[in-house]
Amino acid sequence: MISNPEGTTALSSLGWVDHDGLWRFNIASGETDTIPMRTGGRYASLHHLGSDRFAVAHHFDGRRFEVSVRSFSDPGEVLAHAVLEDGENSVAGEPAAWSGVPLLYVEYLHFAPWNDFVLLRISPSTGKFEIQRLQWYNDSFDKGYQGVIDVLALPDDTCALVSVQRSSRLILHDLETGTQKRSIDLGGHGGNPRLALRDSGKEVWASDYDTLVVVGTADWQVLRSARLQNAFTGTQQFIGNFSLAPNQALCVVARPFNGDVVAVDLDSLRIKSSAKLGRQPLEAVALPGGKIVARDWKIGDLLLGTLERRWFG
């Protein structure tokens, strides 16, 4: 889930509920609607860097991949568009439209010569996707069990961080050679790490199943971590998505097995407050005034609440 800088609109796309549609919540009116994107994609994912525009990746089971740039003010309008499939590779739209949205993606391409997960870089100047094989993604991974799930561009533009399903290792990927420069161990919880930058690129925030981890980009060491979802002895339960507020003054984490969203202190990762929502919130964003907008894991229902100070032992 993402929101615009003004905190007036929240957007989401849960593939098992919305498919290739875009769910929208208007904060002022309290109304929700779904915007069909009509690409024929199987599902969509949203990618945002904090501007008034965002990118939608449209996924087609490896036969085709599309990215569209849209605005919060009119999400139904396509401002720029990129398409990749066997026999087609094109990036259209004014270069300015691509400014301020993510240009790196990881995707499985089910056609020759790839037939594997690859890194894709949108190049507005050439009007093409640049395709790079992940040289380190080899038989040391169980490829039927461990897909590549996220990529994070880094400020120096020579490397990117890549995460793999059911792995607590992040790969520092060399964008020139496609090789691994190093790996970063998040702590061994075996999660599906989702990634975000904070503090002008000095920190990488990552989820690791039931734990939130912060890594310093100066030396790639873990700075702090906190297990945020408890479970019965001998079992584990995952946290939902985390979200840094637009001003990065707090981080909120959805907890589907607790029925709440918690706000954690940025320096200690201790829980400062929570919003009891009920149901199973999977993703959430924080709005001005401590308001929380979330969606239910199973059926995507809107969940609303307010962060309140709570005392945890």
N, C-alpha and C positions, 0 to 999 in steps of 0.2 A: 504494500500500500504506500502511496506517495501523496503529498499535498503540495499546493502552490505556496510560494513564500508568504503570501498574505494570510494563509490559513483559512481560505474561504471555500476551497474545493478539495475533496479527497477522491482519489482514483485507485482502482484495484482491478485485477483480473485473476480469478481463481480458475484454472483450466478445467477442473472437473465440474464447475458450476457455470462459468461464463463462456467456456470454450474460447473463441476468438473475439469475444465481446469485451467492452470496457465498462465497468461498473463505476457509477459516479454518485457522490453524495454532496449535495448543496448544503453547506453548513447553515446559511441564513434561513432557508426555507424548510430545512429538515427533510427534504425529499430525495429519494434515490431514483435513478433510472439506469438503463443499460444501453450503451451505444454500440450497435453492430458495426464491425469494421469490414465485413464482407470480403475478406481475402481468401476465405476457404481454408484458413489455417486450422490446425487441430487445437492449438491453444496459443496464448500470448503471454509475454512477460514484460513488465514495465521497468524502465531504466531512467534514472533521474540524477542530476548533479546539483540540484538546488535552484535552477533558473525557472523562468516562466514557460519553458518548453521541456518536453520529455520525449523519449524514444520508446516505441513499442516494437519488440521483436516478435515476429509471427513464425510459429514453428509448424513444420509440415512433415514430420517423420523422416527427415533426412533427404527428401527428394527436392525440397525447395526451402529457401530461407529468405525472409523479408524483414526490413526494418523501416518503420515510418516515423517521421518527426511530427509532433502535434503540439498544440498549445493548450494550457489549462482553460483559457477563455473559450476555446471552440475545439474540443477534443475530436470532433467528427471530421474536421478538415485536415487533410494531409499537406504539410508544408514542404516535405522532402521525402524521398522514397528510394530504397535500395532493394534490389532483387538478385538472388543468386540461385541458379539451378544448372543442371547439365545443359550446356549450350547457351546460357545467358548469364551475364555478369554486368550489372549496370547500377550506377548511383546517380540519381537525378535530384535537382533542386539547387537553389542558390547556396553557395558555400557558407554564407552567413547563417542559413537555417540549421546547418549542422554544428555550428559553434555552441558550446555549452551543453551538449548532450554526449553520452558515451559513444565512442567509436570502436571499441573493442568488444568482441563477442566470442563465445565458444559454442560450437554446434557440431552435431554429427552430420556428415555429408554421406549419403547413401548412393554415391555414384563415383565412377572412376575419374581420376586415379586415387581418390581419397579413401572412401569407404571406412571412415574412422572419424573420431573427434579431431577438429582442427581449430586453430585460432583465426578469426576473421577480423580484419581491420578495414573500416570504411575509409576510403580516400576520396573526398570530394574533389580534390584537385585533378585526379586522373579519371574520375567517374567510374571507379571500379572497387570491388572488394579485393583486398590483398589477402591471399590464403596462405597460411603457414602450417606445416605439419608440426605436431607436438613431439619432438624427437625423444623426449623422456617418457612419453606415454607408451610403454612397451609391455612385454609379457610379465613384467614384475607386478602389474596390476591385473586383477581379475576383471577383464573388460565386460563380461556379461553381468557383473555385479557392481562395478565401479565406473560409472560414467563421469565425464568432466562436467562440472556444474556451474562454475562462476569464474569470472576474470575481473581483475581490478587494475585499471591503468594507474601508474605511479607518476609522480611529478617529473622525474628526470627523463621520461619517455624512451628509455633504453630497455626497460624491463617491465614486466607485469606480474602480478600474483595470480596464480590459478589454483582452484580447489577441486578436489575429486570426491565423489560420492563415497560415503562410509570410510573416510580417511581423516585423520587428524593432522596430516602433513599438508602444508601449503608449499607450492612450487614457485620459486622465483625464476621466471621464464625470460630468457634472453630474446628480445624482439628482433634482433639482427640474425641470429643463428637458429632459433627455435629450440635451443638446448636448455638444460637446467643449470642455473648458476649455483643454486643451493636449495635446500629444503628447510622449512621452519616447522618444528614440532609444537603443536598447540597444547599437548598434554595428554593425548591418548584416549579421548572419550569416544572416538570413532564416529564423529558426527558428519553432517553434510554442510561444511562451512560456507556461510554467506559473508560477504566482505564489504567493508566501508572504510573510507579514509576520514580521519579527524585531525584537528589541530594543525591545519596547513600542511597536511601530509606527513606529520611527524609520527602519527600513530595509525596502525591498521586495527580495526575492530573486526572480530570474527566470532561466529557462533560455532560451538563444538558440541552438538547434541544437547546436553543439559547444562552447558557451561558457556559463559561469555568470556572471551579472551582478548586482551589488548597487547599488541606487539609493537615495539619501537622500530621505526624504519632506519634508524642510524646504525644499529648493529643486528637487527632482526632477532632480538631476544624478547621473550615474554616479559612484559612489565607487570602485569597483574591479571588475575583471572578469578572468577567466582562461579560456583555452581548455583544456579538459580532455580532448578527444578528438582525437588526431592522426590523419592519414590520408595516403595517398600523394599526391604532388604533383599538384595539379590536381583533387583530389577532396575531398569532405567526408564525415564520418561523425558521426552524432548521438550525444549522450549520452542516457542513459535518464533516468528521473525522479530528482529530488533530494528529500531528506527531512531536515528539521531535527529533531534528537533532542528528546524531550519537554522536557528542561531547556535546550534550545537551546545546549548546550555544543559541539556539533559538527554538521557537515552531511555527509551521505553521498550519493554520486552513483553511480548504476549506469552501467556502461560496457559495453554489449552487444558491442562490437567488440573489447574487450580481455579479456572474460571475467572481469571483476573489479568490485568496489565499492570506491571510494576515499573516505576521510575527508579533508576539506579544512579548513585553518585558517580560522577565521571572520574574522580580521583581514587576512590576506594572500591567502587562497584558494589557498595552496600545498598540495599533497598531503602529508599527514602520515603516513598509513598506508593500507594496502589489504588487502582480503580476496580472495584468488584463488579463484574459485568454479568456473571453467570454464563451458562452455555460453555463453549470451547473457543475462546478467541485465539485465532491463528496469526493474524497480522493486525497492526495498529499504528496510528500516528497520534502525536500529541499536538494539540492546537492551543492558541493563547488562552490563558485563564485556567490551565490544567485540564481542559476538556480532552477526552479520549474518544477517538473514532476507531472501531475495530470491526472485524467480520468473523463470523462463526466458521470453524474449520469444515464442518460437514456440509452445510447447505448455503453458506455465504451470507446469512442474515446480518443486518446491521446491528451492531452493539454499541451503545453509548454510555459514557460514564465520566466521572470527574476524579482526578487524583486527589487522595486524601492522605494526610500524614498518618502513618501507622507505626506501631511499636513492634519490632521484631526482636526476639530474644537474642 
